[in-house]
Amino acid sequence: MLSQPTVLIYRNNLLPPSETFVQNQAEALRRFTPFYVGSRRVQGLQLPNERTFAVNQGGLLGLTREVSYKLWGLAPDFVRHLRKLNPVLIHAHFGPDGVMALPLARDLGIPLAVTFHGYDATMQDAYAKASFWSHRVYLRRRQVLKQKAQLFVAVSDYIKKTLLEQGFEPDKVVVHHIGVDTKTFQPDPSVVREPIVLFVGRLLEKKGCEYLIRAMAKVQAAIPDAELVIIGDGPMNLDLKKLAAALLYRYKFLGSQPRQVVQSWMNRALILGAPSVTAATGESEGMPIVILEAQAMGLPVVSSIHSGIPDVVVHKETGFLASERDWNTLADYILRLLEDKTLWQQFSQKGQERVRTLFNLRSQTKVLENLYDAVLQKNA
């Protein structure tokens, strides 16, 4: 018998390497025991085997069970297994996964909470209809999700506003920032910082890496030693490498890297560049966790006035915010921070203080547990 109530953390694919924020939040729970559940396991984050269960256990039978679950919501053996855990709540991450978790919530007789992280709330329906299968299913069943789920967590004010515009019930939608572990993410003052501008993220249109590369061409014309380091991978990888080769002479593409490597670069760099933009599909960021991690590491942020980013970067206090796609202004802001050590120090200190105060993972997870409690009391 588990000493604490079980909460099921639902994600169709358990768990892509870019989704450390899901695991970090779950593992920070103190009054609930998290179990990771989904349709299949994927190569990515190391999850605890004893607390991770997938519908598809491999082989043809596993694939058949996954298809049955995704198409008709049928997974009787899986449900029987989860019922033994006596779960009290399912917390799904991303809107399409919320839809996929509906049959489990129904069969287990427990409430469903869904966190919306960005693209799932902002992608225009016309594009989503031509998008991947689970998003098309999400569009078809969005009304059912609105009715059946008990809590919708928006990671920023902008995402909440978007959900309300789509007809989600106001009393079901709350803004909650995941936060970062400020004990893990803190600078090592013994490491000497270098004139490095760091980018960390998937190489997608909405991340705006193209505009950072263009900005760095202007920066390098003024400060030849300045270097751009790009950590991440994605569909724009080759195009961005070609652009960098044409415009820059000091740059690195490091591909996807584990947290420890990212942290090491955050400790060496002077600036995090995060120039997110609204994609042609309407896709926007929610609240990039990497921005909070960078600020916790004492790294000032040069970013954009986009979605939830102004929630976490205070313009002219912890970083600079330019208009979307304005790479000239991005360059000017980067140059100011590289050239003015006093300003850099002020931003660095303010950023650390703000993350410790407002975006600490431990205190933010206590708030999440209170949200769980409210849902459970309502359903008692």
Contacts in CASP RR format, 6 or more apart in sequence:
PFRMAT RR
TARGET T0000
AUTHOR 0000-0000-0000
METHOD contacts of the structure
MODEL  1
MLSQPTVLIYRNNLLPPSETFVQNQAEALRRFTPFYVGSRRVQGLQLPNE
RTFAVNQGGLLGLTREVSYKLWGLAPDFVRHLRKLNPVLIHAHFGPDGVM
ALPLARDLGIPLAVTFHGYDATMQDAYAKASFWSHRVYLRRRQVLKQKAQ
LFVAVSDYIKKTLLEQGFEPDKVVVHHIGVDTKTFQPDPSVVREPIVLFV
GRLLEKKGCEYLIRAMAKVQAAIPDAELVIIGDGPMNLDLKKLAAALLYR
YKFLGSQPRQVVQSWMNRALILGAPSVTAATGESEGMPIVILEAQAMGLP
VVSSIHSGIPDVVVHKETGFLASERDWNTLADYILRLLEDKTLWQQFSQK
GQERVRTLFNLRSQTKVLENLYDAVLQKNA
2 33 0 8 1.000
2 85 0 8 1.000
2 86 0 8 1.000
3 33 0 8 1.000
4 31 0 8 1.000
4 32 0 8 1.000
4 33 0 8 1.000
5 31 0 8 1.000
5 32 0 8 1.000
5 33 0 8 1.000
5 86 0 8 1.000
5 87 0 8 1.000
5 88 0 8 1.000
5 89 0 8 1.000
6 32 0 8 1.000
6 33 0 8 1.000
6 34 0 8 1.000
6 35 0 8 1.000
6 85 0 8 1.000
6 86 0 8 1.000
6 87 0 8 1.000
6 88 0 8 1.000
7 29 0 8 1.000
7 32 0 8 1.000
7 33 0 8 1.000
7 34 0 8 1.000
7 35 0 8 1.000
7 87 0 8 1.000
7 88 0 8 1.000
7 89 0 8 1.000
7 90 0 8 1.000
7 91 0 8 1.000
7 372 0 8 1.000
8 34 0 8 1.000
8 35 0 8 1.000
8 36 0 8 1.000
8 37 0 8 1.000
8 82 0 8 1.000
8 85 0 8 1.000
8 87 0 8 1.000
8 89 0 8 1.000
8 90 0 8 1.000
8 91 0 8 1.000
8 104 0 8 1.000
9 22 0 8 1.000
9 26 0 8 1.000
9 34 0 8 1.000
9 35 0 8 1.000
9 36 0 8 1.000
9 37 0 8 1.000
9 91 0 8 1.000
9 93 0 8 1.000
10 37 0 8 1.000
10 38 0 8 1.000
10 90 0 8 1.000
10 91 0 8 1.000
10 92 0 8 1.000
10 93 0 8 1.000
10 97 0 8 1.000
10 98 0 8 1.000
10 100 0 8 1.000
10 101 0 8 1.000
10 104 0 8 1.000
11 19 0 8 1.000
11 22 0 8 1.000
11 36 0 8 1.000
11 38 0 8 1.000
11 92 0 8 1.000
11 93 0 8 1.000
11 94 0 8 1.000
11 97 0 8 1.000
12 38 0 8 1.000
12 39 0 8 1.000
12 40 0 8 1.000
12 96 0 8 1.000
12 97 0 8 1.000
12 100 0 8 1.000
12 134 0 8 1.000
13 38 0 8 1.000
13 39 0 8 1.000
13 40 0 8 1.000
13 41 0 8 1.000
13 42 0 8 1.000
14 36 0 8 1.000
14 37 0 8 1.000
14 38 0 8 1.000
14 40 0 8 1.000
14 41 0 8 1.000
14 42 0 8 1.000
14 47 0 8 1.000
14 52 0 8 1.000
14 54 0 8 1.000
15 22 0 8 1.000
15 23 0 8 1.000
15 36 0 8 1.000
15 42 0 8 1.000
15 44 0 8 1.000
15 45 0 8 1.000
15 47 0 8 1.000
16 42 0 8 1.000
16 44 0 8 1.000
16 45 0 8 1.000
17 43 0 8 1.000
17 44 0 8 1.000
17 45 0 8 1.000
17 256 0 8 1.000
18 201 0 8 1.000
18 202 0 8 1.000
18 256 0 8 1.000
19 45 0 8 1.000
19 93 0 8 1.000
20 45 0 8 1.000
20 259 0 8 1.000
20 289 0 8 1.000
21 178 0 8 1.000
21 289 0 8 1.000
22 93 0 8 1.000
23 36 0 8 1.000
23 45 0 8 1.000
23 47 0 8 1.000
24 178 0 8 1.000
24 180 0 8 1.000
24 181 0 8 1.000
24 361 0 8 1.000
25 178 0 8 1.000
25 179 0 8 1.000
25 361 0 8 1.000
25 365 0 8 1.000
25 368 0 8 1.000
26 34 0 8 1.000
26 36 0 8 1.000
27 34 0 8 1.000
28 181 0 8 1.000
28 361 0 8 1.000
28 362 0 8 1.000
28 365 0 8 1.000
29 365 0 8 1.000
29 368 0 8 1.000
29 369 0 8 1.000
30 365 0 8 1.000
30 366 0 8 1.000
30 369 0 8 1.000
31 369 0 8 1.000
32 88 0 8 1.000
32 89 0 8 1.000
32 369 0 8 1.000
32 372 0 8 1.000
33 51 0 8 1.000
34 51 0 8 1.000
35 51 0 8 1.000
35 52 0 8 1.000
35 53 0 8 1.000
35 82 0 8 1.000
35 85 0 8 1.000
35 87 0 8 1.000
36 47 0 8 1.000
36 48 0 8 1.000
36 51 0 8 1.000
36 52 0 8 1.000
36 53 0 8 1.000
37 52 0 8 1.000
37 53 0 8 1.000
37 54 0 8 1.000
37 82 0 8 1.000
37 90 0 8 1.000
37 104 0 8 1.000
38 53 0 8 1.000
38 54 0 8 1.000
38 55 0 8 1.000
38 100 0 8 1.000
39 54 0 8 1.000
39 55 0 8 1.000
39 56 0 8 1.000
39 66 0 8 1.000
39 69 0 8 1.000
39 70 0 8 1.000
39 100 0 8 1.000
40 54 0 8 1.000
40 55 0 8 1.000
40 56 0 8 1.000
40 66 0 8 1.000
41 47 0 8 1.000
41 52 0 8 1.000
41 54 0 8 1.000
41 56 0 8 1.000
53 78 0 8 1.000
53 81 0 8 1.000
53 82 0 8 1.000
55 62 0 8 1.000
55 65 0 8 1.000
55 66 0 8 1.000
55 69 0 8 1.000
55 75 0 8 1.000
55 78 0 8 1.000
56 62 0 8 1.000
56 63 0 8 1.000
56 65 0 8 1.000
56 66 0 8 1.000
57 65 0 8 1.000
65 75 0 8 1.000
65 77 0 8 1.000
65 78 0 8 1.000
68 74 0 8 1.000
68 75 0 8 1.000
69 75 0 8 1.000
69 78 0 8 1.000
69 103 0 8 1.000
70 100 0 8 1.000
70 134 0 8 1.000
70 137 0 8 1.000
73 103 0 8 1.000
74 103 0 8 1.000
75 103 0 8 1.000
75 104 0 8 1.000
79 104 0 8 1.000
79 107 0 8 1.000
79 108 0 8 1.000
82 104 0 8 1.000
82 108 0 8 1.000
83 108 0 8 1.000
87 108 0 8 1.000
87 110 0 8 1.000
88 110 0 8 1.000
88 376 0 8 1.000
89 110 0 8 1.000
89 111 0 8 1.000
89 112 0 8 1.000
89 113 0 8 1.000
89 372 0 8 1.000
89 375 0 8 1.000
89 376 0 8 1.000
90 101 0 8 1.000
90 104 0 8 1.000
90 105 0 8 1.000
90 108 0 8 1.000
90 110 0 8 1.000
90 111 0 8 1.000
90 112 0 8 1.000
90 113 0 8 1.000
91 112 0 8 1.000
91 113 0 8 1.000
91 114 0 8 1.000
91 115 0 8 1.000
91 372 0 8 1.000
92 98 0 8 1.000
92 100 0 8 1.000
92 101 0 8 1.000
92 112 0 8 1.000
92 113 0 8 1.000
92 114 0 8 1.000
92 115 0 8 1.000
93 114 0 8 1.000
93 115 0 8 1.000
93 117 0 8 1.000
94 114 0 8 1.000
94 115 0 8 1.000
94 116 0 8 1.000
94 117 0 8 1.000
94 120 0 8 1.000
95 114 0 8 1.000
95 116 0 8 1.000
95 120 0 8 1.000
95 121 0 8 1.000
95 138 0 8 1.000
95 145 0 8 1.000
96 120 0 8 1.000
96 134 0 8 1.000
96 135 0 8 1.000
96 137 0 8 1.000
96 138 0 8 1.000
97 114 0 8 1.000
97 134 0 8 1.000
98 112 0 8 1.000
98 114 0 8 1.000
98 138 0 8 1.000
98 145 0 8 1.000
98 149 0 8 1.000
99 134 0 8 1.000
99 137 0 8 1.000
99 138 0 8 1.000
99 141 0 8 1.000
99 142 0 8 1.000
99 144 0 8 1.000
99 145 0 8 1.000
100 134 0 8 1.000
100 137 0 8 1.000
101 112 0 8 1.000
101 114 0 8 1.000
102 112 0 8 1.000
102 141 0 8 1.000
102 144 0 8 1.000
102 145 0 8 1.000
102 148 0 8 1.000
102 149 0 8 1.000
105 111 0 8 1.000
105 112 0 8 1.000
105 148 0 8 1.000
105 149 0 8 1.000
106 148 0 8 1.000
110 379 0 8 1.000
111 149 0 8 1.000
111 150 0 8 1.000
111 151 0 8 1.000
111 375 0 8 1.000
111 376 0 8 1.000
111 378 0 8 1.000
111 379 0 8 1.000
112 148 0 8 1.000
112 149 0 8 1.000
112 150 0 8 1.000
112 151 0 8 1.000
113 149 0 8 1.000
113 150 0 8 1.000
113 151 0 8 1.000
113 152 0 8 1.000
113 153 0 8 1.000
113 371 0 8 1.000
113 372 0 8 1.000
113 375 0 8 1.000
114 145 0 8 1.000
114 149 0 8 1.000
114 151 0 8 1.000
114 152 0 8 1.000
114 153 0 8 1.000
115 152 0 8 1.000
115 153 0 8 1.000
115 154 0 8 1.000
115 155 0 8 1.000
115 176 0 8 1.000
116 152 0 8 1.000
116 153 0 8 1.000
116 154 0 8 1.000
116 155 0 8 1.000
116 159 0 8 1.000
116 163 0 8 1.000
117 155 0 8 1.000
117 159 0 8 1.000
117 286 0 8 1.000
118 155 0 8 1.000
118 159 0 8 1.000
118 283 0 8 1.000
118 284 0 8 1.000
118 285 0 8 1.000
118 286 0 8 1.000
118 307 0 8 1.000
119 206 0 8 1.000
119 283 0 8 1.000
119 284 0 8 1.000
120 135 0 8 1.000
120 138 0 8 1.000
121 154 0 8 1.000
121 159 0 8 1.000
121 162 0 8 1.000
121 163 0 8 1.000
121 166 0 8 1.000
121 286 0 8 1.000
122 159 0 8 1.000
122 162 0 8 1.000
122 278 0 8 1.000
122 282 0 8 1.000
122 283 0 8 1.000
122 284 0 8 1.000
122 286 0 8 1.000
122 307 0 8 1.000
123 131 0 8 1.000
123 135 0 8 1.000
123 281 0 8 1.000
123 282 0 8 1.000
123 283 0 8 1.000
124 281 0 8 1.000
124 282 0 8 1.000
125 139 0 8 1.000
127 280 0 8 1.000
127 281 0 8 1.000
127 282 0 8 1.000
127 283 0 8 1.000
128 135 0 8 1.000
128 136 0 8 1.000
128 138 0 8 1.000
128 139 0 8 1.000
128 281 0 8 1.000
129 136 0 8 1.000
129 139 0 8 1.000
131 281 0 8 1.000
138 145 0 8 1.000
142 166 0 8 1.000
146 167 0 8 1.000
146 168 0 8 1.000
146 169 0 8 1.000
146 172 0 8 1.000
149 172 0 8 1.000
150 172 0 8 1.000
150 375 0 8 1.000
150 378 0 8 1.000
150 379 0 8 1.000
151 172 0 8 1.000
151 174 0 8 1.000
151 371 0 8 1.000
151 374 0 8 1.000
151 375 0 8 1.000
152 163 0 8 1.000
152 168 0 8 1.000
152 172 0 8 1.000
152 173 0 8 1.000
152 174 0 8 1.000
153 174 0 8 1.000
153 175 0 8 1.000
153 176 0 8 1.000
153 368 0 8 1.000
153 371 0 8 1.000
154 160 0 8 1.000
154 162 0 8 1.000
154 163 0 8 1.000
154 173 0 8 1.000
154 174 0 8 1.000
154 175 0 8 1.000
154 176 0 8 1.000
155 175 0 8 1.000
155 176 0 8 1.000
155 177 0 8 1.000
155 178 0 8 1.000
155 286 0 8 1.000
155 287 0 8 1.000
155 308 0 8 1.000
156 175 0 8 1.000
156 177 0 8 1.000
156 286 0 8 1.000
156 287 0 8 1.000
156 307 0 8 1.000
156 308 0 8 1.000
156 311 0 8 1.000
157 175 0 8 1.000
157 308 0 8 1.000
157 311 0 8 1.000
158 284 0 8 1.000
158 286 0 8 1.000
158 307 0 8 1.000
158 308 0 8 1.000
158 311 0 8 1.000
159 175 0 8 1.000
159 286 0 8 1.000
159 287 0 8 1.000
159 307 0 8 1.000
159 308 0 8 1.000
160 173 0 8 1.000
160 174 0 8 1.000
160 175 0 8 1.000
163 173 0 8 1.000
164 170 0 8 1.000
164 173 0 8 1.000
174 371 0 8 1.000
176 364 0 8 1.000
176 367 0 8 1.000
176 368 0 8 1.000
176 371 0 8 1.000
177 287 0 8 1.000
177 292 0 8 1.000
177 311 0 8 1.000
177 312 0 8 1.000
177 358 0 8 1.000
177 359 0 8 1.000
177 364 0 8 1.000
178 287 0 8 1.000
178 289 0 8 1.000
178 361 0 8 1.000
178 364 0 8 1.000
179 289 0 8 1.000
179 292 0 8 1.000
179 355 0 8 1.000
179 359 0 8 1.000
179 360 0 8 1.000
179 361 0 8 1.000
179 364 0 8 1.000
180 289 0 8 1.000
180 292 0 8 1.000
180 293 0 8 1.000
180 296 0 8 1.000
180 355 0 8 1.000
180 359 0 8 1.000
180 360 0 8 1.000
180 361 0 8 1.000
181 361 0 8 1.000
181 362 0 8 1.000
182 296 0 8 1.000
182 355 0 8 1.000
182 356 0 8 1.000
182 360 0 8 1.000
182 361 0 8 1.000
184 263 0 8 1.000
185 263 0 8 1.000
185 266 0 8 1.000
185 293 0 8 1.000
185 296 0 8 1.000
185 297 0 8 1.000
185 355 0 8 1.000
186 296 0 8 1.000
186 297 0 8 1.000
186 352 0 8 1.000
187 266 0 8 1.000
187 267 0 8 1.000
187 297 0 8 1.000
187 298 0 8 1.000
187 352 0 8 1.000
188 267 0 8 1.000
191 267 0 8 1.000
191 268 0 8 1.000
192 268 0 8 1.000
193 267 0 8 1.000
193 268 0 8 1.000
193 269 0 8 1.000
193 270 0 8 1.000
194 227 0 8 1.000
194 268 0 8 1.000
194 269 0 8 1.000
194 270 0 8 1.000
195 223 0 8 1.000
195 225 0 8 1.000
195 226 0 8 1.000
195 227 0 8 1.000
195 270 0 8 1.000
195 338 0 8 1.000
196 226 0 8 1.000
196 227 0 8 1.000
196 228 0 8 1.000
196 229 0 8 1.000
196 265 0 8 1.000
196 268 0 8 1.000
196 269 0 8 1.000
196 270 0 8 1.000
196 271 0 8 1.000
197 212 0 8 1.000
197 216 0 8 1.000
197 219 0 8 1.000
197 226 0 8 1.000
197 227 0 8 1.000
197 228 0 8 1.000
197 229 0 8 1.000
197 269 0 8 1.000
197 270 0 8 1.000
197 271 0 8 1.000
197 272 0 8 1.000
197 273 0 8 1.000
197 302 0 8 1.000
197 334 0 8 1.000
198 229 0 8 1.000
198 231 0 8 1.000
198 265 0 8 1.000
198 266 0 8 1.000
198 269 0 8 1.000
198 271 0 8 1.000
198 272 0 8 1.000
198 273 0 8 1.000
198 294 0 8 1.000
198 299 0 8 1.000
199 207 0 8 1.000
199 209 0 8 1.000
199 212 0 8 1.000
199 228 0 8 1.000
199 229 0 8 1.000
199 230 0 8 1.000
199 231 0 8 1.000
199 272 0 8 1.000
199 273 0 8 1.000
199 274 0 8 1.000
200 231 0 8 1.000
200 232 0 8 1.000
200 262 0 8 1.000
200 265 0 8 1.000
200 266 0 8 1.000
200 272 0 8 1.000
200 290 0 8 1.000
200 294 0 8 1.000
201 207 0 8 1.000
201 209 0 8 1.000
201 231 0 8 1.000
201 232 0 8 1.000
201 288 0 8 1.000
201 290 0 8 1.000
202 232 0 8 1.000
202 233 0 8 1.000
202 234 0 8 1.000
203 209 0 8 1.000
203 230 0 8 1.000
203 232 0 8 1.000
203 233 0 8 1.000
203 234 0 8 1.000
203 235 0 8 1.000
203 236 0 8 1.000
203 237 0 8 1.000
203 240 0 8 1.000
204 234 0 8 1.000
204 235 0 8 1.000
204 236 0 8 1.000
204 279 0 8 1.000
205 236 0 8 1.000
205 277 0 8 1.000
205 279 0 8 1.000
205 280 0 8 1.000
205 283 0 8 1.000
206 276 0 8 1.000
206 277 0 8 1.000
206 278 0 8 1.000
206 279 0 8 1.000
206 283 0 8 1.000
206 284 0 8 1.000
206 285 0 8 1.000
207 274 0 8 1.000
207 276 0 8 1.000
207 277 0 8 1.000
207 285 0 8 1.000
208 275 0 8 1.000
208 276 0 8 1.000
208 277 0 8 1.000
208 325 0 8 1.000
209 230 0 8 1.000
209 236 0 8 1.000
209 240 0 8 1.000
209 275 0 8 1.000
210 236 0 8 1.000
210 239 0 8 1.000
210 240 0 8 1.000
210 243 0 8 1.000
211 275 0 8 1.000
211 277 0 8 1.000
211 325 0 8 1.000
211 326 0 8 1.000
211 327 0 8 1.000
211 330 0 8 1.000
212 228 0 8 1.000
212 273 0 8 1.000
212 275 0 8 1.000
212 327 0 8 1.000
212 330 0 8 1.000
213 228 0 8 1.000
213 240 0 8 1.000
213 243 0 8 1.000
213 244 0 8 1.000
213 247 0 8 1.000
213 248 0 8 1.000
213 251 0 8 1.000
214 243 0 8 1.000
214 247 0 8 1.000
214 327 0 8 1.000
214 331 0 8 1.000
215 275 0 8 1.000
215 327 0 8 1.000
215 328 0 8 1.000
215 330 0 8 1.000
215 331 0 8 1.000
215 334 0 8 1.000
216 226 0 8 1.000
216 228 0 8 1.000
216 247 0 8 1.000
216 248 0 8 1.000
216 251 0 8 1.000
216 331 0 8 1.000
216 334 0 8 1.000
217 247 0 8 1.000
217 248 0 8 1.000
217 331 0 8 1.000
218 327 0 8 1.000
218 328 0 8 1.000
218 331 0 8 1.000
218 335 0 8 1.000
219 226 0 8 1.000
219 331 0 8 1.000
219 334 0 8 1.000
219 335 0 8 1.000
219 338 0 8 1.000
220 226 0 8 1.000
220 248 0 8 1.000
220 249 0 8 1.000
220 250 0 8 1.000
222 335 0 8 1.000
223 335 0 8 1.000
223 338 0 8 1.000
223 339 0 8 1.000
224 250 0 8 1.000
225 250 0 8 1.000
226 250 0 8 1.000
226 334 0 8 1.000
226 338 0 8 1.000
227 250 0 8 1.000
227 251 0 8 1.000
227 252 0 8 1.000
228 244 0 8 1.000
228 248 0 8 1.000
228 250 0 8 1.000
228 251 0 8 1.000
228 252 0 8 1.000
229 251 0 8 1.000
229 252 0 8 1.000
229 254 0 8 1.000
229 265 0 8 1.000
229 269 0 8 1.000
230 240 0 8 1.000
230 244 0 8 1.000
230 251 0 8 1.000
230 252 0 8 1.000
230 253 0 8 1.000
230 254 0 8 1.000
230 255 0 8 1.000
231 254 0 8 1.000
231 255 0 8 1.000
231 256 0 8 1.000
231 257 0 8 1.000
231 261 0 8 1.000
231 262 0 8 1.000
231 265 0 8 1.000
232 254 0 8 1.000
232 255 0 8 1.000
232 256 0 8 1.000
232 257 0 8 1.000
233 255 0 8 1.000
233 256 0 8 1.000
237 253 0 8 1.000
237 255 0 8 1.000
240 253 0 8 1.000
241 253 0 8 1.000
244 251 0 8 1.000
244 253 0 8 1.000
254 261 0 8 1.000
254 265 0 8 1.000
257 265 0 8 1.000
262 290 0 8 1.000
262 293 0 8 1.000
263 293 0 8 1.000
263 297 0 8 1.000
266 272 0 8 1.000
266 293 0 8 1.000
266 294 0 8 1.000
266 297 0 8 1.000
266 298 0 8 1.000
266 299 0 8 1.000
267 297 0 8 1.000
269 299 0 8 1.000
270 299 0 8 1.000
270 300 0 8 1.000
270 337 0 8 1.000
270 338 0 8 1.000
270 344 0 8 1.000
271 299 0 8 1.000
271 300 0 8 1.000
271 301 0 8 1.000
271 302 0 8 1.000
271 334 0 8 1.000
271 337 0 8 1.000
271 338 0 8 1.000
272 290 0 8 1.000
272 291 0 8 1.000
272 294 0 8 1.000
272 299 0 8 1.000
272 300 0 8 1.000
272 301 0 8 1.000
272 302 0 8 1.000
272 303 0 8 1.000
273 301 0 8 1.000
273 302 0 8 1.000
273 303 0 8 1.000
273 330 0 8 1.000
273 334 0 8 1.000
274 288 0 8 1.000
274 290 0 8 1.000
274 291 0 8 1.000
274 294 0 8 1.000
274 301 0 8 1.000
274 302 0 8 1.000
274 303 0 8 1.000
274 304 0 8 1.000
274 309 0 8 1.000
275 302 0 8 1.000
275 303 0 8 1.000
275 304 0 8 1.000
275 322 0 8 1.000
275 324 0 8 1.000
275 325 0 8 1.000
275 327 0 8 1.000
275 330 0 8 1.000
276 284 0 8 1.000
276 285 0 8 1.000
276 288 0 8 1.000
276 303 0 8 1.000
276 304 0 8 1.000
276 306 0 8 1.000
276 307 0 8 1.000
276 309 0 8 1.000
276 324 0 8 1.000
277 304 0 8 1.000
277 306 0 8 1.000
277 324 0 8 1.000
277 325 0 8 1.000
278 284 0 8 1.000
278 306 0 8 1.000
278 307 0 8 1.000
278 324 0 8 1.000
284 306 0 8 1.000
284 307 0 8 1.000
285 306 0 8 1.000
285 307 0 8 1.000
285 308 0 8 1.000
285 309 0 8 1.000
286 307 0 8 1.000
286 308 0 8 1.000
287 307 0 8 1.000
287 308 0 8 1.000
287 309 0 8 1.000
287 311 0 8 1.000
287 312 0 8 1.000
288 309 0 8 1.000
291 301 0 8 1.000
291 303 0 8 1.000
291 309 0 8 1.000
291 312 0 8 1.000
291 313 0 8 1.000
292 312 0 8 1.000
292 355 0 8 1.000
292 359 0 8 1.000
294 301 0 8 1.000
295 301 0 8 1.000
295 312 0 8 1.000
295 313 0 8 1.000
295 318 0 8 1.000
295 351 0 8 1.000
295 352 0 8 1.000
295 354 0 8 1.000
295 355 0 8 1.000
296 351 0 8 1.000
296 352 0 8 1.000
296 355 0 8 1.000
296 356 0 8 1.000
296 359 0 8 1.000
297 352 0 8 1.000
298 348 0 8 1.000
298 349 0 8 1.000
298 351 0 8 1.000
298 352 0 8 1.000
299 348 0 8 1.000
300 318 0 8 1.000
300 319 0 8 1.000
300 320 0 8 1.000
300 337 0 8 1.000
300 344 0 8 1.000
300 347 0 8 1.000
300 348 0 8 1.000
300 351 0 8 1.000
301 313 0 8 1.000
301 318 0 8 1.000
301 319 0 8 1.000
301 320 0 8 1.000
302 319 0 8 1.000
302 320 0 8 1.000
302 322 0 8 1.000
302 330 0 8 1.000
302 333 0 8 1.000
302 334 0 8 1.000
302 337 0 8 1.000
303 309 0 8 1.000
303 313 0 8 1.000
303 319 0 8 1.000
303 320 0 8 1.000
303 321 0 8 1.000
303 322 0 8 1.000
304 321 0 8 1.000
304 322 0 8 1.000
304 323 0 8 1.000
304 324 0 8 1.000
304 326 0 8 1.000
304 330 0 8 1.000
305 321 0 8 1.000
305 322 0 8 1.000
305 323 0 8 1.000
305 324 0 8 1.000
306 324 0 8 1.000
309 321 0 8 1.000
310 321 0 8 1.000
312 359 0 8 1.000
313 319 0 8 1.000
313 321 0 8 1.000
314 350 0 8 1.000
314 354 0 8 1.000
315 321 0 8 1.000
317 347 0 8 1.000
317 350 0 8 1.000
317 351 0 8 1.000
317 354 0 8 1.000
318 347 0 8 1.000
318 350 0 8 1.000
318 351 0 8 1.000
318 354 0 8 1.000
319 333 0 8 1.000
319 337 0 8 1.000
319 347 0 8 1.000
319 351 0 8 1.000
320 333 0 8 1.000
320 336 0 8 1.000
320 337 0 8 1.000
322 329 0 8 1.000
322 330 0 8 1.000
322 333 0 8 1.000
323 329 0 8 1.000
336 343 0 8 1.000
337 343 0 8 1.000
337 344 0 8 1.000
337 347 0 8 1.000
338 344 0 8 1.000
END
